[in-house]
Amino acid sequence: MSISEKRDRQAPVHPLAQDFSAPSLLKFAFPTIVMMVFMGLYTVVDTVFVARFVGTDALSAVNIVVPVINLMVGLGSMLASGGSAAIARKLGEEKDRDAGETLTLILLAGLSLGLAICVAGSLFLEPLVRMLGCGDVLFPYCRDYLSVLLIFAPACILQVLFQSLLVTAGRPGLGMWLTLMGGMANALFDFLLIARFGMGIRGAALATSLSYLIPTAAGILFFLFAKNNRLRFCRPCGGAGELGKICFNGSSEMVGQLSAAVTTFLFNLTMMRLLGENGVAAITIMIYSQFLLSTLYIGFSMGVAPVISYSWGSGNYRGLKRICRICFGFIGVVSIAVFVVSMIFGPELTGIFAPEGSRVYEIARYGFQIFPFSFLFCGYNIFASALFTALSNGTVSATLSFLRTFGFLTAALLTLPLFLQVAGVWLAVPAAELLTLILSACFVWHYRKQYQYL
């Protein structure tokens, strides 16, 4: 018996190996849910400070540069989801050394991508801002905001990675507390840099960027020095071949973010054509509100994905079926709750960003009468994509993500406003989610025997 095999046999039982019931699964996923909800909250706090202390033009500018942020988050999510699935599967197969090598490989890849974006984006900053469709009024805001974010691109990607990797390591609670700390730091820096020191939109970008450093630094220290942890840094092996497989499996998350970048661009263009800068500000409010209200689905899917991968890797099909039944039931309850809350409290949420009675407020409030229907469907779509990523079926996962966030949405956005004007813009997302739900159900049913989750 080799030294590594002896070490694997003596390794502590991994938290993912427990026999999950509904309470224990929700308890395991709870820190990740809280983490994502808090991320949504401090993202909203960011935009509120911009809207209230800098102006709605600055809020519109933030939304115009969102595609660049989508790119960075997409790259991090691709490596995180594909890498976490591979790592959890190897831990389920008791290949701890291989899991550590994969961990190190994806972190080095994330760091390299972040540095490349930082350098390229900074060199071509002004052409990039113009390419995003920024006019003369919003150009100074876009340039100032993006110039700061690009400097911290490596930290942005790494903090996305650590959010997933700490869950895979069986420490979702630590991931939650790090996100809480980062969020509180972001809110504090927003107050100091924007409200007190008057740094404007540069202050907002710097506050967000500095908050990335907390989970990044803590994640590195955890995987270097944590005791009784089966997942640790090792010399990376596998190279481009393994990295390619990881990226392909996690491509659904990358596809989702890139598609979101394109559709955000289309939303901005459509609203600019129909309602001008006020329309762009209103769609910004809706996009950030959607992210906040969707964090329950995203956090839950992130929290249970390593459990699904581990059960699949260890051949525990009975446990896999139980886990999936729990997941579908939980998402159904949450979907109804989020829909009701968003319909009732939509005007109050709108009022956080824009003064009641303003043109931006009226546009966004009208949107909240239509847009919330998407929450009845999107939870199942988010989970279905995460499910197939966890089962290492990147093709199905990417197909669902692409059609949900780009294919169906782009088609709806290009056609519905032609007949329904502004109402068509608000209806585009619910229509795309409904079409994706039908396709998700077909895929889940089709693969039920292959993966034995039903």
Buried (B, 14 or more C-beta within 10 A) or exposed (E): EEEEEEEBEEBEEBBBBBEBEBEEBBEBBBBBBBBBBBBBBBBBBBBBBBBBBBBBBBBBBBBBBBBBBBBBBBBBBBBBBBBBBBBBBBBBBBBBBBBBBBBBBBBEBBBEBBEEBBEEBBEEBEEBBEEBBBEEEBBBBBBBBBBBBBBBBBBBBBBBBBBBBBBBBBBBBBBBBBBBBBBBBBBEBBBEBBEEEEBBBBBBBBBBBBBBBBBBBBBBEBBEEEEEBBBBBBEBEBEEEBBEBBBBBBBBBBBBBBBBBBBBBBBBEBBBEBBEBBBBBBBBBBBBBBBBBBBBBBBBBBBBBBBBBBBBBBEBEEBBBBBBEBBBEBBEEBBEEBBEBBBEEBEEBBBBBBEEEBBBBBBBBBBBEBBBBBBBBBBBBBBBBBBBBBBBBBEBBBBBBBBBBBBBBBBBBEEBBEEBEBBBBBBBBBBBBBBBBEBBEEBBEEBEEEBBBE
